Amino acid sequence: MISDALIRIIASDESRIDPVAIDQLRQTAALEGIDEIVGLPDLHAGRGIAVGAAFWSRSHVYPHLVGSDIGCGMALWETETAVRKFRLDAADRKLHGLEEAWEGDHAARLAGAGLPASPMGEALGSIGGGNHFAELLRIDTVLDSHAFEALGLDAANVLLMIHSGSRGLGHAILERQLARQNVQALAAGDEACTAYLAEHDQAIGWAVLNREIIAGRFFDKLGMKGRRLLDICHNSVTPHRGGWLHRKGAAPADRGPIVIPGSRGDLTYLVQPRPDLADGALQSLAHGAGRKWGRSEARDKLKRRFTIAELERTELGSRVICEDRALIYEEAPQAYKDIHQVIADLHQAGLIDIVATLRPLITYKTRRTSARSSFTSHRARVPKNASGSSLNWRRRSRVKPPLMALPASRSNRSPARAAQRYFASSVAAVKRSRRRERARSAGSAPASSARRTSARTGSLQ
């Protein structure tokens, strides 16, 4: 049975919503049991599944809608260090060695968090690649003094924000699931669904612990102490309204205050979700600014315009520590949408109150390292599937798992081949969208360019 899901896009006409992302929402809406979908202002195209969206089903769980980085999220700490005593040069010099394996007691920390011994244990305390980061910030502007004081915040202190997830553990869980039944649904209550949810919940706990250890490593390097204010996951599936709510790059609106970061050269917003209209957005909010350009497109465009040294300093006066020459271009501020517009859309829709803005001081991505032992050692211990073949996510990263939703008419005929065809068609659609975007930028938009979605919380027409 094909679903007739309701799709809502929460975005104003000023927001840049990629038509490919909207097409991906439509494809997901055709999955069996999907009843409701919400796209948020940071919505952008992903590998077959749109990012910045929430999907509700009353009867099914879809692991590929959560994705491979189960438990990825944002956590915020307030330090005891005053901004007036913080020195950028000194902090920059001290932040070394964070790519090496954490030397703490892995087994004890896992057990203390109620988690089993993990084959990915040696990755604990590592930030990871892609858009993950650690960032030292200060309060920029307090907009709601009552809510700010309720959090016990001191505007004079340095803050630390961590964005990371479950590293290779979540990827191994998804690969096992794809090996068993590709992207087919798990019926709620079935043994297979119960088994996946148990692994999912462990990955969530692992990711929370990982962020905690990362923060501790930064505090140790900088001689700081701090207290955690919040930890919010934006890749998960959780019970909701008697069914299952999948969030893919969507922050929860039912867990208290959250942080919504912009690009590494922009402000972060500390916001308080508003409960009165939250159900219309599936209790979900944007998790960041959302990508404007793909990674290869960002590299191609920005290498001609900026040197690496220029990207290591931002317009806000903050520093970026990223010694990966490709990554610094892929994650440049220009590759992301306008965070202020994302926040304006959420506020206009009645979903948030803004508590404060946070200004970056240092954004940490990665340092070069001559030793790769910290990665090699945990790669060798990635779990294997039933056939005994390695689920080594790093060695297999060149072949991306097919995350496209398969129509029911093809799901029983060579699903792997069908997934490859649909994945290829998605890549082609992304390329067509990029060409249209470049044409519009040059002032010659094709007549077939996608129309805008309806303003605010209007349904997709």
Secondary structure, DSSP 8 states (H G I E B T S, - for coil): -----EEEE---TTS---HHHHHHHHHHHTSTTEEEEEEEEEEE--SSS-EEEEEEESSEE-HHHH-SSTT-EEEEEEEEEEGGG--HHHHHHH--STTS---S-HHHHHHHTT----TTGGGTT---STT-EEEEEEEEEES-HHHHHHTT--TTEEEEEEEE--THHHHHHHHHHHHHHTT--EETTSHHHHHHHHHHHHHHHHHHHHHHHHHHHHHHHHT--EEEEEEEE-EEEEEETTEEEEEESEEESSSS-EEEE--TTS-EEEEEE-STTGGGGTTEEE-S--BSS-HHHHHHHHTTT--HHHHTB-TTS-EEEE--HHHHHHT-GGGB--HHHHHHHHHHTT-EEEEEEEEEEEEEEE---S--HHHHHHHTT--B-TT--B--TTTTTTS----S---TTTTTS-HHHHHHHHHHHHHHHHHHHHHHHHHHHTT---TT------STT-B--
